[in-house]
Amino acid sequence: MQDAFRVFARQASAVLGTAWVFVSAILVIVVWALTGHVFHYSDTWQLIINTGTTIVTFLMCS
């Protein structure tokens, strides 16, 4: 099980470390920021970006 996770984490890191994914991440953050006023900067609105960045960071650091 540990080896399977290690393989998955390395592949995820390789994919998420590309320039295209970086640009996509910037676009997601910009869209997220621009929608803040629509959702009244709610806790759920903040939780969406926090959860996404936590998952990506966890996978890249594994």
QUIWO-V486835 format. One record per pair of residues at least 6 apart in sequence whose ideal C-beta (glycine too) atoms are under 7 Angstrom apart, sorted by the first residue. I is the first residue (numbers start at 1). GAP is how many residues later the second one is. D is the distance in Angstrom with one decimal. If there is no record, write none. Layout:
i={I | I}
gap={GAP | GAP}
d={D | D}
This chain:
i={9 | 9 | 12 | 13 | 13 | 15 | 16 | 16 | 16 | 32 | 32 | 36 | 39}
gap={50 | 53 | 47 | 46 | 47 | 6 | 40 | 43 | 44 | 16 | 17 | 9 | 6}
d={5.6 | 3.6 | 4.4 | 6.3 | 5.0 | 6.7 | 6.0 | 6.7 | 6.0 | 6.9 | 5.2 | 6.1 | 4.1}
